[in-house]
């Protein structure tokens, strides 16, 4: 049974930050169903580095004001295609998946190229209320190979400046 605070916050949460085995925290779309958070990841879906091999992770959530309000420890379990759990959870995730191009066919596609992980609360919240740190928790941007393909045009307001 999940701590009541975890259940209440998760009912309103759509995204959270997953901290997995020393990887930097990663933003993930989460769906709370029957006392556990479900994460769809891999393939063409959201990345969750390290979640495949993890036994546990930390889930950090923000409140309606935008600030962090709760961090909880979760045990991680993979929901495999063709299992009764998959047959129950995958269609629910498909209906809740924003911008899904094919919600009806999504579970069949996910069975081939994505994974669903169940995050079950394990114990009391790690951080909540007075135990939350005072700092922002912001991290420096991660290195990337992404570049702007063309130079940004010189503009002033809406008018292009002469070269």
FIMI-22237 format. One line per 5 residues: number of its first residue (from 1); for each residue x negated, y negated, z negated of N, C-alpha, C. Coordinates in Angstrom, 1 decimal. Layout:
# FIMI-22237
NUM) X/Y/Z/X/Y/Z/X/Y/Z; ... .
***
This chain:
# FIMI-22237
1) -0.8/1.2/0.0/0.0/0.0/0.0/-0.9/-1.2/0.0; -0.6/-2.1/0.9/-1.4/-3.4/1.1/-1.1/-4.3/-0.1; -2.1/-5.1/-0.5/-1.9/-6.2/-1.5/-0.8/-7.1/-0.9; 0.1/-7.6/-1.7/1.2/-8.4/-1.2/0.7/-9.7/-0.5; -0.4/-10.3/-0.9/-0.9/-11.5/-0.2/-1.3/-11.1/1.2 .
6) -2.0/-10.0/1.4/-2.4/-9.6/2.7/-1.2/-9.4/3.6; -0.2/-8.7/3.2/1.0/-8.5/4.0/1.7/-9.8/4.3; 1.8/-10.8/3.4/2.4/-12.1/3.7/1.7/-12.9/4.7; 0.4/-12.9/4.6/-0.4/-13.7/5.5/-0.4/-13.1/6.9; -0.5/-11.7/6.9/-0.6/-11.0/8.2/0.7/-11.1/9.0 .
11) 1.9/-11.3/8.3/3.1/-11.4/9.0/3.2/-12.7/9.9; 2.4/-13.7/9.5/2.4/-15.0/10.2/1.2/-15.1/11.1; 0.2/-14.2/10.9/-1.1/-14.3/11.7/-0.9/-13.8/13.1; -1.5/-14.4/14.0/-1.6/-13.9/15.4/-3.1/-13.5/15.8; -4.0/-14.3/15.2/-5.4/-14.0/15.4/-6.1/-14.0/14.1 .
16) -7.3/-13.4/14.1/-8.1/-13.3/12.9/-9.6/-13.2/13.4; -10.5/-13.2/12.4/-11.9/-13.0/12.7/-12.3/-11.7/12.1; -12.9/-10.9/12.9/-13.4/-9.6/12.5/-14.9/-9.6/12.3; -15.4/-9.2/11.2/-16.8/-9.1/10.9/-17.1/-7.7/10.8; -18.0/-7.2/11.7/-18.2/-5.7/11.8/-19.7/-5.4/11.7 .
21) -20.1/-4.7/10.7/-21.5/-4.2/10.7/-22.6/-5.2/11.1; -22.5/-6.4/10.5/-23.6/-7.4/10.8/-23.4/-8.1/12.1; -22.5/-7.8/12.9/-22.2/-8.6/14.2/-21.6/-9.9/13.8; -21.8/-11.0/14.5/-21.2/-12.2/14.2/-19.7/-12.1/14.2; -19.0/-12.8/13.4/-17.5/-12.8/13.4/-17.0/-13.0/14.8 .
26) -16.0/-12.2/15.2/-15.4/-12.3/16.5/-13.9/-12.5/16.4; -13.4/-13.5/17.1/-11.9/-13.7/17.1/-11.2/-12.6/17.8; -10.1/-12.2/17.2/-9.3/-11.1/17.8/-7.8/-11.3/17.6; -7.1/-10.9/18.6/-5.6/-10.9/18.5/-5.2/-9.7/17.7; -4.5/-9.9/16.6/-4.0/-8.8/15.7/-2.5/-8.8/15.7 .
31) -2.0/-7.6/15.5/-0.6/-7.4/15.3/-0.3/-6.5/14.0; 0.5/-7.0/13.1/0.8/-6.4/11.9/2.0/-5.5/12.0; 1.8/-4.2/11.9/2.9/-3.2/12.0/2.9/-2.2/10.9; 3.9/-2.1/10.1/4.0/-1.1/9.0/2.8/-1.1/8.1; 2.3/-2.2/7.6/1.2/-2.2/6.6/-0.2/-2.1/7.1 .
36) -0.4/-2.2/8.4/-1.7/-2.2/9.0/-1.8/-3.2/10.2; -3.0/-3.7/10.4/-3.2/-4.6/11.6/-3.7/-3.7/12.7; -3.3/-4.0/13.9/-3.7/-3.2/15.1/-4.4/-4.2/16.0; -5.5/-3.7/16.6/-6.4/-4.5/17.5/-6.5/-3.7/18.8; -6.2/-4.4/19.9/-6.3/-3.8/21.2/-7.7/-4.4/21.7 .
41) -8.6/-3.5/22.1/-9.9/-4.0/22.5/-10.6/-3.1/23.5; -11.6/-3.6/24.2/-12.3/-2.9/25.2/-11.7/-3.0/26.6; -12.5/-2.5/27.6/-12.0/-2.6/29.0/-11.7/-4.0/29.4; -10.6/-4.3/30.0/-10.3/-5.6/30.4/-9.6/-6.4/29.3; -9.4/-5.8/28.1/-8.8/-6.5/27.0/-9.9/-7.2/26.2 .
46) -9.6/-7.8/25.0/-10.6/-8.5/24.2/-11.7/-7.7/23.8; -12.9/-8.3/23.7/-14.1/-7.6/23.2/-14.0/-7.6/21.6; -14.5/-6.5/21.0/-14.7/-6.4/19.6/-15.9/-5.7/19.3; -17.1/-6.3/19.5/-18.4/-5.6/19.4/-18.5/-4.9/18.0; -18.8/-3.6/18.1/-19.1/-2.8/17.0/-17.9/-2.1/16.4 .
51) -16.7/-2.5/16.8/-15.5/-1.9/16.2/-15.3/-0.4/16.5; -15.7/0.0/17.7/-15.6/1.4/18.1/-16.2/2.4/17.1; -17.4/2.0/16.6/-18.2/2.9/15.7/-18.0/2.6/14.2; -17.3/1.6/13.9/-17.2/1.1/12.5/-16.2/1.9/11.7; -16.6/2.1/10.4/-15.6/2.7/9.5/-14.9/1.7/8.7 .
56) -15.4/0.5/8.6/-14.8/-0.6/7.9/-15.2/-2.0/8.5; -14.4/-3.0/8.3/-14.7/-4.3/8.7/-14.1/-5.3/7.7; -14.4/-6.6/7.9/-13.8/-7.7/7.2/-12.8/-8.4/8.1; -11.7/-8.8/7.7/-10.7/-9.5/8.4/-10.5/-10.9/7.7; -10.7/-12.0/8.4/-10.6/-13.3/7.9/-9.4/-14.0/8.6 .
61) -8.5/-14.6/7.9/-7.3/-15.2/8.5/-7.3/-16.7/8.1; -6.6/-17.5/8.9/-6.4/-18.9/8.7/-4.9/-19.1/8.4; -4.7/-20.2/7.7/-3.3/-20.5/7.3/-2.7/-21.5/8.3; -1.5/-21.9/8.1/-0.8/-22.8/9.0/-1.5/-24.2/9.1; -2.3/-24.5/8.1/-3.0/-25.8/8.1/-4.3/-25.7/8.9 .
66) -4.7/-24.5/9.4/-5.9/-24.3/10.2/-7.1/-23.8/9.5; -7.1/-23.9/8.1/-8.2/-23.5/7.3/-8.1/-22.0/6.9; -9.3/-21.5/6.6/-9.4/-20.1/6.1/-8.7/-19.9/4.8; -7.8/-18.9/4.7/-7.1/-18.7/3.4/-7.3/-17.3/2.8; -7.8/-16.4/3.6/-7.9/-15.0/3.1/-8.9/-14.2/3.9 .
71) -9.7/-13.4/3.2/-10.5/-12.4/3.8/-10.3/-11.1/3.1; -10.0/-10.0/3.9/-9.8/-8.7/3.3/-10.6/-7.6/4.0; -10.9/-6.6/3.2/-11.7/-5.4/3.7/-10.7/-4.4/4.3; -11.0/-3.9/5.5/-10.2/-2.9/6.2/-10.9/-1.7/6.5; -10.3/-0.5/6.4/-10.8/0.7/6.9/-10.3/0.8/8.4 .
76) -11.2/1.2/9.2/-11.0/1.3/10.7/-10.7/2.7/11.1; -9.7/2.9/11.9/-9.3/4.2/12.4/-8.9/4.0/13.9; -9.4/4.8/14.8/-9.0/4.7/16.2/-7.6/5.4/16.4; -6.8/4.8/17.2/-5.5/5.4/17.5/-5.7/6.0/18.9; -5.7/7.3/19.0/-6.0/7.9/20.3/-4.8/8.1/21.2 .
81) -5.0/7.9/22.6/-3.9/8.1/23.5/-3.3/9.5/23.4; -2.0/9.6/23.5/-1.3/10.9/23.5/-1.0/11.4/22.1; -1.4/10.6/21.1/-1.0/11.0/19.7/0.4/10.4/19.4; 1.0/10.9/18.4/2.3/10.3/18.0/2.1/8.8/17.6; 1.0/8.5/16.9/0.7/7.1/16.5/0.6/6.2/17.8 .
86) -0.1/6.7/18.8/-0.2/5.9/20.1/1.2/5.7/20.7; 2.0/6.8/20.7/3.3/6.7/21.4/4.2/5.7/20.6; 4.0/5.5/19.3/4.7/4.6/18.5/4.2/3.2/18.7; 2.9/3.0/18.6/2.2/1.7/18.5/2.0/1.0/19.8; 1.5/1.7/20.8/1.2/1.1/22.1/2.4/0.3/22.7 .
91) 3.6/0.9/22.8/4.7/0.1/23.3/5.0/-1.2/22.5; 4.9/-1.1/21.2/5.1/-2.3/20.4/4.1/-3.4/20.7; 2.8/-2.9/20.8/1.8/-3.9/21.2/2.0/-4.5/22.6; 2.5/-3.7/23.5/2.8/-4.2/24.9/3.9/-5.3/24.8; 4.9/-5.1/24.0/5.9/-6.2/24.0/5.5/-7.4/23.3 .
96) 4.4/-7.3/22.4/3.9/-8.5/21.7/2.8/-9.1/22.4; 2.2/-8.5/23.4/1.0/-9.0/24.1/1.4/-10.2/25.0; 0.9/-11.3/24.7/1.2/-12.5/25.4/0.5/-12.4/26.8; 1.2/-13.0/27.8/0.7/-13.0/29.2/0.4/-11.7/29.8; 1.1/-10.7/29.3/0.9/-9.3/29.9/1.4/-9.3/31.3 .
101) 0.6/-8.9/32.3/1.1/-8.8/33.7/2.0/-7.7/33.9; 1.9/-6.6/33.1/2.8/-5.4/33.3/3.0/-4.8/31.9; 3.9/-5.3/31.1/4.1/-4.8/29.8/4.6/-3.3/29.8; 5.3/-2.9/30.8/5.8/-1.5/30.8/4.7/-0.6/31.1; 3.8/-0.9/32.0/2.7/0.0/32.4/1.4/-0.2/31.6 .
106) 1.4/-1.2/30.7/0.2/-1.5/29.9/-0.3/-0.3/29.1; 0.6/0.4/28.3/0.1/1.5/27.5/-0.6/2.6/28.3; -0.1/2.9/29.5/-0.8/3.8/30.4/-2.2/3.3/30.8; -2.3/2.0/31.1/-3.6/1.4/31.5/-4.5/1.4/30.3; -4.0/1.1/29.1/-4.8/1.0/28.0/-5.4/2.4/27.6 .
111) -4.6/3.5/27.9/-5.0/4.8/27.6/-6.3/5.2/28.4; -6.5/4.5/29.5/-7.7/4.8/30.4/-8.8/3.9/30.0; -8.6/2.6/29.9/-9.7/1.7/29.8/-9.8/0.8/28.5; -8.9/1.0/27.5/-9.0/0.2/26.3/-8.8/1.1/25.1; -8.9/0.5/23.9/-8.7/1.2/22.7/-7.8/0.4/21.7 .
116) -7.2/1.2/20.9/-6.4/0.6/19.8/-7.0/1.0/18.5; -7.3/0.1/17.6/-7.8/0.4/16.3/-6.8/-0.1/15.3; -6.6/0.8/14.3/-5.8/0.5/13.1/-6.7/0.0/12.0; -6.4/-1.2/11.5/-7.2/-1.8/10.3/-6.2/-1.7/9.1; -6.6/-0.8/8.2/-5.7/-0.7/7.0/-6.4/-1.3/5.8 .
121) -5.7/-2.2/5.1/-6.3/-2.9/3.9/-6.8/-1.8/2.9; -8.1/-2.1/2.5/-8.7/-1.3/1.5/-9.1/-2.1/0.3; -8.2/-2.1/-0.7/-8.4/-2.8/-2.0/-7.9/-4.2/-2.0; -8.3/-4.9/-3.0/-7.9/-6.3/-3.2/-8.6/-7.2/-2.1; -8.0/-8.4/-1.9/-8.7/-9.4/-1.0/-10.1/-9.7/-1.5 .
126) -11.0/-9.9/-0.5/-12.4/-10.2/-0.8/-12.5/-11.7/-1.2; -11.8/-12.5/-0.4/-11.7/-14.0/-0.7/-10.3/-14.5/-0.5; -9.9/-15.2/-1.5/-8.5/-15.9/-1.4/-8.5/-16.9/-2.5; -7.8/-18.0/-2.2/-7.6/-19.1/-3.2/-8.9/-19.6/-3.7; -9.1/-19.6/-5.0/-10.3/-20.2/-5.6/-11.6/-19.5/-5.3 .
131) -11.5/-18.3/-4.8/-12.8/-17.6/-4.4/-13.3/-17.9/-3.0; -12.5/-18.7/-2.3/-13.0/-19.1/-0.9/-14.1/-20.0/-1.0; -15.1/-19.9/-0.1/-16.3/-20.8/-0.2/-15.8/-22.2/0.2; -16.6/-23.2/-0.3/-16.3/-24.6/0.0/-16.7/-25.0/1.4; -17.8/-24.4/2.0/-18.3/-24.7/3.3/-17.3/-24.3/4.4 .
136) -17.5/-24.8/5.6/-16.6/-24.6/6.7/-16.7/-23.2/7.3; -17.9/-22.6/7.1/-18.1/-21.2/7.7/-18.4/-21.3/9.2; -18.5/-22.5/9.8/-18.8/-22.6/11.2/-20.2/-22.1/11.5; -20.3/-21.5/12.6/-21.6/-20.9/13.0/-22.1/-21.7/14.3; -23.4/-21.7/14.5/-23.9/-22.3/15.8/-23.4/-21.5/17.0 .
141) -23.2/-22.2/18.1/-22.7/-21.5/19.3/-23.7/-20.4/19.7; -23.1/-19.3/20.1/-24.0/-18.2/20.5/-24.7/-18.5/21.9; -25.9/-17.9/22.1/-26.5/-18.1/23.4/-25.7/-17.5/24.5; -25.8/-18.1/25.7/-25.0/-17.6/26.8/-25.8/-17.9/28.1; -25.5/-17.0/29.1/-26.1/-17.3/30.4/-25.2/-18.1/31.3 .
146) -24.0/-18.4/30.8/-23.0/-19.2/31.6/-23.6/-20.6/31.9; -23.3/-21.0/33.2/-23.7/-22.3/33.6/-22.6/-22.9/34.4; -22.7/-24.2/34.6/-21.7/-24.9/35.4/-22.2/-24.8/36.8; -21.3/-24.3/37.7/-21.8/-24.0/39.1/-22.2/-25.2/39.9; -21.6/-26.4/39.6/-21.9/-27.6/40.4/-22.2/-28.7/39.4 .
151) -22.9/-29.7/39.8/-23.1/-30.9/38.8/-21.7/-31.6/38.6; -21.6/-32.1/37.4/-20.4/-32.8/37.0/-20.4/-34.1/37.7; -19.3/-34.5/38.4/-19.3/-35.8/39.1/-19.4/-37.0/38.2; -20.1/-38.0/38.6/-20.1/-39.2/37.8/-18.8/-40.0/37.9; -18.1/-40.2/36.8/-16.8/-40.9/36.8/-16.8/-41.9/35.7 .
156) -15.9/-42.9/35.9/-15.6/-43.9/34.9/-14.1/-43.9/34.9; -13.5/-43.5/33.8/-12.1/-43.4/33.7/-11.6/-42.4/34.7; -10.8/-42.8/35.7/-10.3/-41.9/36.7/-10.9/-42.1/38.0; -11.8/-43.1/38.1/-12.4/-43.5/39.4/-13.8/-43.0/39.5; -14.1/-42.4/40.6/-15.4/-41.9/40.9/-16.4/-43.1/41.1 .
161) -17.6/-43.0/40.5/-18.5/-44.1/40.7/-19.3/-43.9/42.0; -19.7/-45.0/42.6/-20.6/-44.9/43.8/-21.9/-44.3/43.4; -22.5/-43.5/44.3/-23.8/-42.9/44.1/-24.9/-43.8/44.4 .
***
